[in-house]
C-alpha cells in the first residue's frame, strides 16, 4: 500500500490540481446549464479558462518532471470537459429546441463541438514535442468556451449566431491554421481586468449590452479572424 501511495504522489503535482479545478469548473458549468442557470454556467466556463491558463505556467515554475506525460493527459481530459462538453451542453440547453429539424441541427452542432474538441486535443498530444513550432496548430480549444460564454454574458446571444460561431470555431480547431500563442502582455492585462469586471456583480451595461463581455468577445473574434485572414 505504501508503494502505491508513493507512486500516486509522484504523479500528482500542483499543476495537476489546477487542471482538476479547471475540470471541476467545467463540470459545474454543465450542471448549471442543465438547470437553466446560464449566466453562472458561462461564468464557470470562463473560470475554467483561467485555471487552464495557469496550470502550464505553474508546472514550468516548479520544474515539473513528467516523464510519463501524466500532466499532459490530465490537462487534455480536463479540457475535453470544460471546453468541449460544457459549451456543447450550454448550446443545447440554452437554445432548447422543442422539436423538428431545428432540434436536430442543434444536436448535431453540439455533437460537432465535442467531436472536434476531442480531435483537437488528441492531435495536440500526438504532435507535442515532435513538431518544432511556437504556434498552435488549429484554434486553441478554450476559445470555444470563451466565445460562447462572452457571447451570452455580453447580452447579444441569439441561437443563429451561436450556432454559426460554434460551427466555425469547431472547424478551425481541427484546421492546420497556425495561431500564435498569447504573448501580448498589455492585452492580457486588459483582458484579465475585463474578466474580473465580467464575473463580479458590477453593472457595466449600455443599452442592455455588457461592455466587458462584448470587448472580450471582440478580442477573441479578432484573434480568430486576423490569423484566418493571414493564412
PyMOL CGO cylinders between C-alpha atoms (Angstrom):
from pymol import cmd
from pymol.cgo import CYLINDER

trace = [
    CYLINDER, 0.00, 0.00, 0.00, 2.84, 2.42, 0.81, 0.3, 1, 1, 1, 1, 1, 1,
    CYLINDER, 2.84, 2.42, 0.81, 4.38, 1.81, -2.60, 0.3, 1, 1, 1, 1, 1, 1,
    CYLINDER, 4.38, 1.81, -2.60, 1.06, 2.58, -4.28, 0.3, 1, 1, 1, 1, 1, 1,
    CYLINDER, 1.06, 2.58, -4.28, 0.68, 5.81, -2.33, 0.3, 1, 1, 1, 1, 1, 1,
    CYLINDER, 0.68, 5.81, -2.33, 4.23, 6.82, -3.21, 0.3, 1, 1, 1, 1, 1, 1,
    CYLINDER, 4.23, 6.82, -3.21, 3.52, 6.16, -6.88, 0.3, 1, 1, 1, 1, 1, 1,
    CYLINDER, 3.52, 6.16, -6.88, 0.36, 8.27, -6.77, 0.3, 1, 1, 1, 1, 1, 1,
    CYLINDER, 0.36, 8.27, -6.77, 2.16, 11.10, -5.02, 0.3, 1, 1, 1, 1, 1, 1,
    CYLINDER, 2.16, 11.10, -5.02, 4.85, 11.04, -7.70, 0.3, 1, 1, 1, 1, 1, 1,
    CYLINDER, 4.85, 11.04, -7.70, 2.15, 11.53, -10.35, 0.3, 1, 1, 1, 1, 1, 1,
    CYLINDER, 2.15, 11.53, -10.35, 0.06, 14.31, -8.79, 0.3, 1, 1, 1, 1, 1, 1,
    CYLINDER, 0.06, 14.31, -8.79, 1.63, 17.77, -8.86, 0.3, 1, 1, 1, 1, 1, 1,
    CYLINDER, 1.63, 17.77, -8.86, 0.32, 21.26, -8.10, 0.3, 1, 1, 1, 1, 1, 1,
    CYLINDER, 0.32, 21.26, -8.10, -0.28, 21.89, -11.79, 0.3, 1, 1, 1, 1, 1, 1,
    CYLINDER, -0.28, 21.89, -11.79, -2.45, 18.75, -11.94, 0.3, 1, 1, 1, 1, 1, 1,
    CYLINDER, -2.45, 18.75, -11.94, -4.59, 20.05, -9.08, 0.3, 1, 1, 1, 1, 1, 1,
    CYLINDER, -4.59, 20.05, -9.08, -5.12, 23.27, -11.05, 0.3, 1, 1, 1, 1, 1, 1,
    CYLINDER, -5.12, 23.27, -11.05, -6.12, 21.16, -14.07, 0.3, 1, 1, 1, 1, 1, 1,
    CYLINDER, -6.12, 21.16, -14.07, -8.65, 19.38, -11.87, 0.3, 1, 1, 1, 1, 1, 1,
    CYLINDER, -8.65, 19.38, -11.87, -10.02, 22.77, -10.79, 0.3, 1, 1, 1, 1, 1, 1,
    CYLINDER, -10.02, 22.77, -10.79, -10.41, 23.53, -14.48, 0.3, 1, 1, 1, 1, 1, 1,
    CYLINDER, -10.41, 23.53, -14.48, -12.31, 20.26, -14.94, 0.3, 1, 1, 1, 1, 1, 1,
    CYLINDER, -12.31, 20.26, -14.94, -14.43, 20.89, -11.83, 0.3, 1, 1, 1, 1, 1, 1,
    CYLINDER, -14.43, 20.89, -11.83, -15.44, 24.31, -13.14, 0.3, 1, 1, 1, 1, 1, 1,
    CYLINDER, -15.44, 24.31, -13.14, -16.40, 22.75, -16.46, 0.3, 1, 1, 1, 1, 1, 1,
    CYLINDER, -16.40, 22.75, -16.46, -18.46, 20.05, -14.75, 0.3, 1, 1, 1, 1, 1, 1,
    CYLINDER, -18.46, 20.05, -14.75, -20.27, 22.60, -12.59, 0.3, 1, 1, 1, 1, 1, 1,
    CYLINDER, -20.27, 22.60, -12.59, -20.93, 24.64, -15.73, 0.3, 1, 1, 1, 1, 1, 1,
    CYLINDER, -20.93, 24.64, -15.73, -22.64, 21.59, -17.24, 0.3, 1, 1, 1, 1, 1, 1,
    CYLINDER, -22.64, 21.59, -17.24, -24.81, 21.18, -14.13, 0.3, 1, 1, 1, 1, 1, 1,
    CYLINDER, -24.81, 21.18, -14.13, -25.79, 24.86, -14.30, 0.3, 1, 1, 1, 1, 1, 1,
    CYLINDER, -25.79, 24.86, -14.30, -26.72, 24.55, -17.99, 0.3, 1, 1, 1, 1, 1, 1,
    CYLINDER, -26.72, 24.55, -17.99, -28.91, 21.55, -17.25, 0.3, 1, 1, 1, 1, 1, 1,
    CYLINDER, -28.91, 21.55, -17.25, -30.61, 23.60, -14.51, 0.3, 1, 1, 1, 1, 1, 1,
    CYLINDER, -30.61, 23.60, -14.51, -31.06, 26.59, -16.88, 0.3, 1, 1, 1, 1, 1, 1,
    CYLINDER, -31.06, 26.59, -16.88, -28.70, 28.81, -14.87, 0.3, 1, 1, 1, 1, 1, 1,
    CYLINDER, -28.70, 28.81, -14.87, -26.93, 30.02, -17.99, 0.3, 1, 1, 1, 1, 1, 1,
    CYLINDER, -26.93, 30.02, -17.99, -25.25, 33.10, -16.53, 0.3, 1, 1, 1, 1, 1, 1,
    CYLINDER, -25.25, 33.10, -16.53, -23.45, 31.08, -13.86, 0.3, 1, 1, 1, 1, 1, 1,
    CYLINDER, -23.45, 31.08, -13.86, -22.67, 28.37, -16.41, 0.3, 1, 1, 1, 1, 1, 1,
    CYLINDER, -22.67, 28.37, -16.41, -20.98, 30.93, -18.67, 0.3, 1, 1, 1, 1, 1, 1,
    CYLINDER, -20.98, 30.93, -18.67, -19.03, 32.40, -15.75, 0.3, 1, 1, 1, 1, 1, 1,
    CYLINDER, -19.03, 32.40, -15.75, -17.83, 28.92, -14.74, 0.3, 1, 1, 1, 1, 1, 1,
    CYLINDER, -17.83, 28.92, -14.74, -16.56, 28.29, -18.27, 0.3, 1, 1, 1, 1, 1, 1,
    CYLINDER, -16.56, 28.29, -18.27, -14.50, 31.47, -18.04, 0.3, 1, 1, 1, 1, 1, 1,
    CYLINDER, -14.50, 31.47, -18.04, -13.19, 30.43, -14.61, 0.3, 1, 1, 1, 1, 1, 1,
    CYLINDER, -13.19, 30.43, -14.61, -12.17, 27.09, -16.16, 0.3, 1, 1, 1, 1, 1, 1,
    CYLINDER, -12.17, 27.09, -16.16, -10.20, 29.01, -18.80, 0.3, 1, 1, 1, 1, 1, 1,
    CYLINDER, -10.20, 29.01, -18.80, -8.42, 30.96, -16.06, 0.3, 1, 1, 1, 1, 1, 1,
    CYLINDER, -8.42, 30.96, -16.06, -7.35, 27.73, -14.35, 0.3, 1, 1, 1, 1, 1, 1,
    CYLINDER, -7.35, 27.73, -14.35, -6.27, 26.25, -17.69, 0.3, 1, 1, 1, 1, 1, 1,
    CYLINDER, -6.27, 26.25, -17.69, -4.15, 29.30, -18.48, 0.3, 1, 1, 1, 1, 1, 1,
    CYLINDER, -4.15, 29.30, -18.48, -2.01, 28.92, -15.35, 0.3, 1, 1, 1, 1, 1, 1,
    CYLINDER, -2.01, 28.92, -15.35, -1.50, 25.16, -14.94, 0.3, 1, 1, 1, 1, 1, 1,
    CYLINDER, -1.50, 25.16, -14.94, 1.30, 25.03, -17.52, 0.3, 1, 1, 1, 1, 1, 1,
    CYLINDER, 1.30, 25.03, -17.52, 2.92, 28.13, -16.03, 0.3, 1, 1, 1, 1, 1, 1,
    CYLINDER, 2.92, 28.13, -16.03, 2.86, 26.53, -12.57, 0.3, 1, 1, 1, 1, 1, 1,
    CYLINDER, 2.86, 26.53, -12.57, 4.37, 23.31, -13.96, 0.3, 1, 1, 1, 1, 1, 1,
    CYLINDER, 4.37, 23.31, -13.96, 7.25, 25.26, -15.54, 0.3, 1, 1, 1, 1, 1, 1,
    CYLINDER, 7.25, 25.26, -15.54, 7.87, 27.37, -12.44, 0.3, 1, 1, 1, 1, 1, 1,
    CYLINDER, 7.87, 27.37, -12.44, 8.02, 24.26, -10.25, 0.3, 1, 1, 1, 1, 1, 1,
    CYLINDER, 8.02, 24.26, -10.25, 10.25, 22.42, -12.76, 0.3, 1, 1, 1, 1, 1, 1,
    CYLINDER, 10.25, 22.42, -12.76, 7.74, 19.62, -13.17, 0.3, 1, 1, 1, 1, 1, 1,
    CYLINDER, 7.74, 19.62, -13.17, 9.34, 16.33, -14.19, 0.3, 1, 1, 1, 1, 1, 1,
    CYLINDER, 9.34, 16.33, -14.19, 6.67, 14.37, -16.05, 0.3, 1, 1, 1, 1, 1, 1,
    CYLINDER, 6.67, 14.37, -16.05, 8.33, 11.56, -17.96, 0.3, 1, 1, 1, 1, 1, 1,
    CYLINDER, 8.33, 11.56, -17.96, 5.05, 9.61, -18.17, 0.3, 1, 1, 1, 1, 1, 1,
    CYLINDER, 5.05, 9.61, -18.17, 3.07, 12.61, -19.51, 0.3, 1, 1, 1, 1, 1, 1,
    CYLINDER, 3.07, 12.61, -19.51, 0.59, 12.38, -16.65, 0.3, 1, 1, 1, 1, 1, 1,
    CYLINDER, 0.59, 12.38, -16.65, 0.18, 16.13, -16.51, 0.3, 1, 1, 1, 1, 1, 1,
    CYLINDER, 0.18, 16.13, -16.51, -0.37, 16.47, -20.26, 0.3, 1, 1, 1, 1, 1, 1,
    CYLINDER, -0.37, 16.47, -20.26, -3.07, 13.81, -20.22, 0.3, 1, 1, 1, 1, 1, 1,
    CYLINDER, -3.07, 13.81, -20.22, -4.93, 15.12, -17.19, 0.3, 1, 1, 1, 1, 1, 1,
    CYLINDER, -4.93, 15.12, -17.19, -4.85, 18.59, -18.73, 0.3, 1, 1, 1, 1, 1, 1,
    CYLINDER, -4.85, 18.59, -18.73, -6.32, 17.31, -22.01, 0.3, 1, 1, 1, 1, 1, 1,
    CYLINDER, -6.32, 17.31, -22.01, -9.01, 15.24, -20.29, 0.3, 1, 1, 1, 1, 1, 1,
    CYLINDER, -9.01, 15.24, -20.29, -9.99, 18.27, -18.22, 0.3, 1, 1, 1, 1, 1, 1,
    CYLINDER, -9.99, 18.27, -18.22, -10.09, 20.43, -21.35, 0.3, 1, 1, 1, 1, 1, 1,
    CYLINDER, -10.09, 20.43, -21.35, -12.48, 17.99, -23.06, 0.3, 1, 1, 1, 1, 1, 1,
    CYLINDER, -12.48, 17.99, -23.06, -14.98, 18.51, -20.25, 0.3, 1, 1, 1, 1, 1, 1,
    CYLINDER, -14.98, 18.51, -20.25, -14.57, 22.27, -19.81, 0.3, 1, 1, 1, 1, 1, 1,
    CYLINDER, -14.57, 22.27, -19.81, -14.12, 23.36, -23.43, 0.3, 1, 1, 1, 1, 1, 1,
    CYLINDER, -14.12, 23.36, -23.43, -15.80, 20.52, -25.32, 0.3, 1, 1, 1, 1, 1, 1,
    CYLINDER, -15.80, 20.52, -25.32, -18.70, 19.08, -23.34, 0.3, 1, 1, 1, 1, 1, 1,
    CYLINDER, -18.70, 19.08, -23.34, -19.55, 22.20, -21.29, 0.3, 1, 1, 1, 1, 1, 1,
    CYLINDER, -19.55, 22.20, -21.29, -20.11, 24.56, -24.27, 0.3, 1, 1, 1, 1, 1, 1,
    CYLINDER, -20.11, 24.56, -24.27, -21.95, 21.80, -26.16, 0.3, 1, 1, 1, 1, 1, 1,
    CYLINDER, -21.95, 21.80, -26.16, -24.39, 21.26, -23.28, 0.3, 1, 1, 1, 1, 1, 1,
    CYLINDER, -24.39, 21.26, -23.28, -24.68, 25.04, -22.89, 0.3, 1, 1, 1, 1, 1, 1,
    CYLINDER, -24.68, 25.04, -22.89, -25.64, 25.49, -26.56, 0.3, 1, 1, 1, 1, 1, 1,
    CYLINDER, -25.64, 25.49, -26.56, -28.22, 22.70, -26.48, 0.3, 1, 1, 1, 1, 1, 1,
    CYLINDER, -28.22, 22.70, -26.48, -29.74, 23.72, -23.14, 0.3, 1, 1, 1, 1, 1, 1,
    CYLINDER, -29.74, 23.72, -23.14, -29.77, 27.46, -23.81, 0.3, 1, 1, 1, 1, 1, 1,
    CYLINDER, -29.77, 27.46, -23.81, -31.31, 27.22, -27.28, 0.3, 1, 1, 1, 1, 1, 1,
    CYLINDER, -31.31, 27.22, -27.28, -33.58, 24.41, -26.03, 0.3, 1, 1, 1, 1, 1, 1,
    CYLINDER, -33.58, 24.41, -26.03, -35.19, 23.46, -29.33, 0.3, 1, 1, 1, 1, 1, 1,
    CYLINDER, -35.19, 23.46, -29.33, -38.60, 21.87, -28.80, 0.3, 1, 1, 1, 1, 1, 1,
    CYLINDER, -38.60, 21.87, -28.80, -38.78, 19.58, -31.81, 0.3, 1, 1, 1, 1, 1, 1,
    CYLINDER, -38.78, 19.58, -31.81, -38.35, 19.30, -35.55, 0.3, 1, 1, 1, 1, 1, 1,
    CYLINDER, -38.35, 19.30, -35.55, -35.44, 19.94, -37.87, 0.3, 1, 1, 1, 1, 1, 1,
    CYLINDER, -35.44, 19.94, -37.87, -34.05, 22.79, -35.74, 0.3, 1, 1, 1, 1, 1, 1,
    CYLINDER, -34.05, 22.79, -35.74, -33.68, 20.43, -32.79, 0.3, 1, 1, 1, 1, 1, 1,
    CYLINDER, -33.68, 20.43, -32.79, -31.70, 18.05, -34.99, 0.3, 1, 1, 1, 1, 1, 1,
    CYLINDER, -31.70, 18.05, -34.99, -29.45, 20.91, -36.13, 0.3, 1, 1, 1, 1, 1, 1,
    CYLINDER, -29.45, 20.91, -36.13, -28.75, 21.99, -32.56, 0.3, 1, 1, 1, 1, 1, 1,
    CYLINDER, -28.75, 21.99, -32.56, -27.96, 18.41, -31.51, 0.3, 1, 1, 1, 1, 1, 1,
    CYLINDER, -27.96, 18.41, -31.51, -25.58, 17.96, -34.45, 0.3, 1, 1, 1, 1, 1, 1,
    CYLINDER, -25.58, 17.96, -34.45, -23.81, 21.26, -33.77, 0.3, 1, 1, 1, 1, 1, 1,
    CYLINDER, -23.81, 21.26, -33.77, -23.43, 20.33, -30.10, 0.3, 1, 1, 1, 1, 1, 1,
    CYLINDER, -23.43, 20.33, -30.10, -22.00, 16.95, -31.12, 0.3, 1, 1, 1, 1, 1, 1,
    CYLINDER, -22.00, 16.95, -31.12, -19.65, 18.68, -33.57, 0.3, 1, 1, 1, 1, 1, 1,
    CYLINDER, -19.65, 18.68, -33.57, -18.23, 20.78, -30.73, 0.3, 1, 1, 1, 1, 1, 1,
    CYLINDER, -18.23, 20.78, -30.73, -17.39, 17.67, -28.70, 0.3, 1, 1, 1, 1, 1, 1,
    CYLINDER, -17.39, 17.67, -28.70, -16.02, 15.65, -31.64, 0.3, 1, 1, 1, 1, 1, 1,
    CYLINDER, -16.02, 15.65, -31.64, -13.79, 18.48, -32.89, 0.3, 1, 1, 1, 1, 1, 1,
    CYLINDER, -13.79, 18.48, -32.89, -12.64, 19.19, -29.33, 0.3, 1, 1, 1, 1, 1, 1,
    CYLINDER, -12.64, 19.19, -29.33, -11.55, 15.57, -28.86, 0.3, 1, 1, 1, 1, 1, 1,
    CYLINDER, -11.55, 15.57, -28.86, -9.82, 15.55, -32.26, 0.3, 1, 1, 1, 1, 1, 1,
    CYLINDER, -9.82, 15.55, -32.26, -8.08, 18.85, -31.49, 0.3, 1, 1, 1, 1, 1, 1,
    CYLINDER, -8.08, 18.85, -31.49, -6.70, 17.64, -28.16, 0.3, 1, 1, 1, 1, 1, 1,
    CYLINDER, -6.70, 17.64, -28.16, -5.75, 14.20, -29.47, 0.3, 1, 1, 1, 1, 1, 1,
    CYLINDER, -5.75, 14.20, -29.47, -3.76, 15.76, -32.31, 0.3, 1, 1, 1, 1, 1, 1,
    CYLINDER, -3.76, 15.76, -32.31, -2.06, 18.11, -29.87, 0.3, 1, 1, 1, 1, 1, 1,
    CYLINDER, -2.06, 18.11, -29.87, -0.97, 15.22, -27.64, 0.3, 1, 1, 1, 1, 1, 1,
    CYLINDER, -0.97, 15.22, -27.64, 0.29, 13.23, -30.62, 0.3, 1, 1, 1, 1, 1, 1,
    CYLINDER, 0.29, 13.23, -30.62, 2.38, 16.01, -32.17, 0.3, 1, 1, 1, 1, 1, 1,
    CYLINDER, 2.38, 16.01, -32.17, 3.53, 17.70, -28.95, 0.3, 1, 1, 1, 1, 1, 1,
    CYLINDER, 3.53, 17.70, -28.95, 7.32, 17.61, -28.83, 0.3, 1, 1, 1, 1, 1, 1,
    CYLINDER, 7.32, 17.61, -28.83, 7.55, 16.21, -32.37, 0.3, 1, 1, 1, 1, 1, 1,
    CYLINDER, 7.55, 16.21, -32.37, 6.95, 19.41, -34.33, 0.3, 1, 1, 1, 1, 1, 1,
    CYLINDER, 6.95, 19.41, -34.33, 9.12, 22.44, -33.66, 0.3, 1, 1, 1, 1, 1, 1,
    CYLINDER, 9.12, 22.44, -33.66, 6.76, 25.41, -33.56, 0.3, 1, 1, 1, 1, 1, 1,
    CYLINDER, 6.76, 25.41, -33.56, 5.83, 28.12, -31.10, 0.3, 1, 1, 1, 1, 1, 1,
    CYLINDER, 5.83, 28.12, -31.10, 2.33, 28.37, -32.59, 0.3, 1, 1, 1, 1, 1, 1,
    CYLINDER, 2.33, 28.37, -32.59, -0.88, 26.45, -32.01, 0.3, 1, 1, 1, 1, 1, 1,
    CYLINDER, -0.88, 26.45, -32.01, -1.85, 24.25, -34.94, 0.3, 1, 1, 1, 1, 1, 1,
    CYLINDER, -1.85, 24.25, -34.94, -5.57, 24.86, -35.11, 0.3, 1, 1, 1, 1, 1, 1,
    CYLINDER, -5.57, 24.86, -35.11, -7.55, 27.23, -32.93, 0.3, 1, 1, 1, 1, 1, 1,
    CYLINDER, -7.55, 27.23, -32.93, -6.95, 26.50, -29.22, 0.3, 1, 1, 1, 1, 1, 1,
    CYLINDER, -6.95, 26.50, -29.22, -9.93, 24.69, -27.70, 0.3, 1, 1, 1, 1, 1, 1,
    CYLINDER, -9.93, 24.69, -27.70, -10.52, 27.18, -24.83, 0.3, 1, 1, 1, 1, 1, 1,
    CYLINDER, -10.52, 27.18, -24.83, -11.66, 29.67, -27.49, 0.3, 1, 1, 1, 1, 1, 1,
    CYLINDER, -11.66, 29.67, -27.49, -14.87, 27.64, -27.85, 0.3, 1, 1, 1, 1, 1, 1,
    CYLINDER, -14.87, 27.64, -27.85, -15.94, 28.18, -24.25, 0.3, 1, 1, 1, 1, 1, 1,
    CYLINDER, -15.94, 28.18, -24.25, -14.63, 31.75, -24.25, 0.3, 1, 1, 1, 1, 1, 1,
    CYLINDER, -14.63, 31.75, -24.25, -16.62, 32.78, -27.32, 0.3, 1, 1, 1, 1, 1, 1,
    CYLINDER, -16.62, 32.78, -27.32, -19.84, 31.06, -26.22, 0.3, 1, 1, 1, 1, 1, 1,
    CYLINDER, -19.84, 31.06, -26.22, -19.59, 32.41, -22.67, 0.3, 1, 1, 1, 1, 1, 1,
    CYLINDER, -19.59, 32.41, -22.67, -18.82, 36.01, -23.64, 0.3, 1, 1, 1, 1, 1, 1,
    CYLINDER, -18.82, 36.01, -23.64, -21.45, 35.93, -26.38, 0.3, 1, 1, 1, 1, 1, 1,
    CYLINDER, -21.45, 35.93, -26.38, -24.04, 35.06, -23.74, 0.3, 1, 1, 1, 1, 1, 1,
    CYLINDER, -24.04, 35.06, -23.74, -22.77, 37.37, -20.99, 0.3, 1, 1, 1, 1, 1, 1,
    CYLINDER, -22.77, 37.37, -20.99, -22.48, 40.30, -23.38, 0.3, 1, 1, 1, 1, 1, 1,
    CYLINDER, -22.48, 40.30, -23.38, -26.24, 40.23, -23.85, 0.3, 1, 1, 1, 1, 1, 1,
    CYLINDER, -26.24, 40.23, -23.85, -26.18, 39.77, -27.64, 0.3, 1, 1, 1, 1, 1, 1,
    CYLINDER, -26.18, 39.77, -27.64, -26.70, 36.00, -27.64, 0.3, 1, 1, 1, 1, 1, 1,
    CYLINDER, -26.70, 36.00, -27.64, -29.10, 34.58, -30.19, 0.3, 1, 1, 1, 1, 1, 1,
    CYLINDER, -29.10, 34.58, -30.19, -29.48, 31.00, -31.45, 0.3, 1, 1, 1, 1, 1, 1,
    CYLINDER, -29.48, 31.00, -31.45, -28.41, 31.61, -35.05, 0.3, 1, 1, 1, 1, 1, 1,
    CYLINDER, -28.41, 31.61, -35.05, -25.20, 33.50, -34.23, 0.3, 1, 1, 1, 1, 1, 1,
    CYLINDER, -25.20, 33.50, -34.23, -24.35, 30.96, -31.52, 0.3, 1, 1, 1, 1, 1, 1,
    CYLINDER, -24.35, 30.96, -31.52, -24.74, 28.03, -33.92, 0.3, 1, 1, 1, 1, 1, 1,
    CYLINDER, -24.74, 28.03, -33.92, -22.74, 29.72, -36.69, 0.3, 1, 1, 1, 1, 1, 1,
    CYLINDER, -22.74, 29.72, -36.69, -19.90, 30.60, -34.34, 0.3, 1, 1, 1, 1, 1, 1,
    CYLINDER, -19.90, 30.60, -34.34, -19.94, 27.09, -32.86, 0.3, 1, 1, 1, 1, 1, 1,
    CYLINDER, -19.94, 27.09, -32.86, -19.56, 25.51, -36.30, 0.3, 1, 1, 1, 1, 1, 1,
    CYLINDER, -19.56, 25.51, -36.30, -16.81, 27.95, -37.33, 0.3, 1, 1, 1, 1, 1, 1,
    CYLINDER, -16.81, 27.95, -37.33, -14.79, 27.53, -34.15, 0.3, 1, 1, 1, 1, 1, 1,
    CYLINDER, -14.79, 27.53, -34.15, -15.18, 23.74, -34.23, 0.3, 1, 1, 1, 1, 1, 1,
    CYLINDER, -15.18, 23.74, -34.23, -13.80, 23.52, -37.76, 0.3, 1, 1, 1, 1, 1, 1,
    CYLINDER, -13.80, 23.52, -37.76, -10.96, 25.96, -37.03, 0.3, 1, 1, 1, 1, 1, 1,
    CYLINDER, -10.96, 25.96, -37.03, -9.92, 23.82, -34.04, 0.3, 1, 1, 1, 1, 1, 1,
    CYLINDER, -9.92, 23.82, -34.04, -9.15, 20.88, -36.33, 0.3, 1, 1, 1, 1, 1, 1,
    CYLINDER, -9.15, 20.88, -36.33, -7.70, 23.01, -39.14, 0.3, 1, 1, 1, 1, 1, 1,
    CYLINDER, -7.70, 23.01, -39.14, -4.00, 23.39, -39.95, 0.3, 1, 1, 1, 1, 1, 1,
    CYLINDER, -4.00, 23.39, -39.95, -4.12, 27.15, -39.47, 0.3, 1, 1, 1, 1, 1, 1,
    CYLINDER, -4.12, 27.15, -39.47, -1.39, 28.33, -37.12, 0.3, 1, 1, 1, 1, 1, 1,
    CYLINDER, -1.39, 28.33, -37.12, -2.41, 30.60, -34.26, 0.3, 1, 1, 1, 1, 1, 1,
    CYLINDER, -2.41, 30.60, -34.26, 0.33, 32.39, -32.29, 0.3, 1, 1, 1, 1, 1, 1,
    CYLINDER, 0.33, 32.39, -32.29, 0.48, 31.95, -28.54, 0.3, 1, 1, 1, 1, 1, 1,
    CYLINDER, 0.48, 31.95, -28.54, -0.81, 34.79, -26.41, 0.3, 1, 1, 1, 1, 1, 1,
    CYLINDER, -0.81, 34.79, -26.41, 2.18, 36.98, -25.55, 0.3, 1, 1, 1, 1, 1, 1,
    CYLINDER, 2.18, 36.98, -25.55, 0.74, 40.49, -25.73, 0.3, 1, 1, 1, 1, 1, 1,
    CYLINDER, 0.74, 40.49, -25.73, 1.19, 41.43, -22.07, 0.3, 1, 1, 1, 1, 1, 1,
    CYLINDER, 1.19, 41.43, -22.07, -0.83, 44.70, -22.18, 0.3, 1, 1, 1, 1, 1, 1,
    CYLINDER, -0.83, 44.70, -22.18, -3.74, 42.93, -23.91, 0.3, 1, 1, 1, 1, 1, 1,
    CYLINDER, -3.74, 42.93, -23.91, -3.57, 40.06, -21.44, 0.3, 1, 1, 1, 1, 1, 1,
    CYLINDER, -3.57, 40.06, -21.44, -3.68, 42.56, -18.56, 0.3, 1, 1, 1, 1, 1, 1,
    CYLINDER, -3.68, 42.56, -18.56, -6.69, 44.35, -20.05, 0.3, 1, 1, 1, 1, 1, 1,
    CYLINDER, -6.69, 44.35, -20.05, -8.43, 41.02, -20.63, 0.3, 1, 1, 1, 1, 1, 1,
    CYLINDER, -8.43, 41.02, -20.63, -7.87, 39.96, -17.01, 0.3, 1, 1, 1, 1, 1, 1,
    CYLINDER, -7.87, 39.96, -17.01, -9.39, 43.22, -15.77, 0.3, 1, 1, 1, 1, 1, 1,
    CYLINDER, -9.39, 43.22, -15.77, -12.38, 42.78, -18.10, 0.3, 1, 1, 1, 1, 1, 1,
    CYLINDER, -12.38, 42.78, -18.10, -12.86, 39.19, -16.93, 0.3, 1, 1, 1, 1, 1, 1,
    CYLINDER, -12.86, 39.19, -16.93, -12.88, 40.32, -13.30, 0.3, 1, 1, 1, 1, 1, 1,
    CYLINDER, -12.88, 40.32, -13.30, -15.41, 43.03, -14.15, 0.3, 1, 1, 1, 1, 1, 1,
    CYLINDER, -15.41, 43.03, -14.15, -17.49, 40.48, -16.05, 0.3, 1, 1, 1, 1, 1, 1,
    CYLINDER, -17.49, 40.48, -16.05, -17.73, 37.83, -13.34, 0.3, 1, 1, 1, 1, 1, 1,
    CYLINDER, -17.73, 37.83, -13.34, -18.24, 40.27, -10.47, 0.3, 1, 1, 1, 1, 1, 1,
    CYLINDER, -18.24, 40.27, -10.47, -21.72, 41.75, -9.87, 0.3, 1, 1, 1, 1, 1, 1,
    CYLINDER, -21.72, 41.75, -9.87, -20.77, 45.09, -11.43, 0.3, 1, 1, 1, 1, 1, 1,
    CYLINDER, -20.77, 45.09, -11.43, -23.24, 46.79, -13.77, 0.3, 1, 1, 1, 1, 1, 1,
    CYLINDER, -23.24, 46.79, -13.77, -21.37, 47.83, -16.93, 0.3, 1, 1, 1, 1, 1, 1,
    CYLINDER, -21.37, 47.83, -16.93, -24.30, 47.63, -19.33, 0.3, 1, 1, 1, 1, 1, 1,
    CYLINDER, -24.30, 47.63, -19.33, -25.16, 50.14, -22.04, 0.3, 1, 1, 1, 1, 1, 1,
    CYLINDER, -25.16, 50.14, -22.04, -28.44, 49.55, -23.90, 0.3, 1, 1, 1, 1, 1, 1,
    CYLINDER, -28.44, 49.55, -23.90, -28.63, 46.09, -22.26, 0.3, 1, 1, 1, 1, 1, 1,
    CYLINDER, -28.63, 46.09, -22.26, -25.17, 45.17, -23.57, 0.3, 1, 1, 1, 1, 1, 1,
    CYLINDER, -25.17, 45.17, -23.57, -22.48, 44.20, -21.07, 0.3, 1, 1, 1, 1, 1, 1,
    CYLINDER, -22.48, 44.20, -21.07, -19.46, 46.13, -22.34, 0.3, 1, 1, 1, 1, 1, 1,
    CYLINDER, -19.46, 46.13, -22.34, -16.86, 43.94, -20.58, 0.3, 1, 1, 1, 1, 1, 1,
    CYLINDER, -16.86, 43.94, -20.58, -18.37, 40.81, -22.16, 0.3, 1, 1, 1, 1, 1, 1,
    CYLINDER, -18.37, 40.81, -22.16, -18.63, 42.48, -25.57, 0.3, 1, 1, 1, 1, 1, 1,
    CYLINDER, -18.63, 42.48, -25.57, -15.00, 43.65, -25.53, 0.3, 1, 1, 1, 1, 1, 1,
    CYLINDER, -15.00, 43.65, -25.53, -13.76, 40.20, -24.53, 0.3, 1, 1, 1, 1, 1, 1,
    CYLINDER, -13.76, 40.20, -24.53, -15.82, 38.64, -27.30, 0.3, 1, 1, 1, 1, 1, 1,
    CYLINDER, -15.82, 38.64, -27.30, -14.39, 41.10, -29.84, 0.3, 1, 1, 1, 1, 1, 1,
    CYLINDER, -14.39, 41.10, -29.84, -10.83, 40.41, -28.64, 0.3, 1, 1, 1, 1, 1, 1,
    CYLINDER, -10.83, 40.41, -28.64, -11.31, 36.68, -29.20, 0.3, 1, 1, 1, 1, 1, 1,
    CYLINDER, -11.31, 36.68, -29.20, -13.02, 37.12, -32.56, 0.3, 1, 1, 1, 1, 1, 1,
    CYLINDER, -13.02, 37.12, -32.56, -10.16, 39.40, -33.66, 0.3, 1, 1, 1, 1, 1, 1,
    CYLINDER, -10.16, 39.40, -33.66, -7.65, 36.69, -32.70, 0.3, 1, 1, 1, 1, 1, 1,
    CYLINDER, -7.65, 36.69, -32.70, -9.72, 34.15, -34.63, 0.3, 1, 1, 1, 1, 1, 1,
    CYLINDER, -9.72, 34.15, -34.63, -10.27, 36.22, -37.77, 0.3, 1, 1, 1, 1, 1, 1,
    CYLINDER, -10.27, 36.22, -37.77, -6.93, 38.05, -38.14, 0.3, 1, 1, 1, 1, 1, 1,
    CYLINDER, -6.93, 38.05, -38.14, -4.99, 34.78, -38.19, 0.3, 1, 1, 1, 1, 1, 1,
    CYLINDER, -4.99, 34.78, -38.19, -7.52, 33.25, -40.57, 0.3, 1, 1, 1, 1, 1, 1,
    CYLINDER, -7.52, 33.25, -40.57, -7.00, 36.15, -42.97, 0.3, 1, 1, 1, 1, 1, 1,
    CYLINDER, -7.00, 36.15, -42.97, -3.20, 35.97, -42.69, 0.3, 1, 1, 1, 1, 1, 1,
    CYLINDER, -3.20, 35.97, -42.69, -3.17, 32.34, -43.75, 0.3, 1, 1, 1, 1, 1, 1,
]
cmd.load_cgo(trace, "trace")
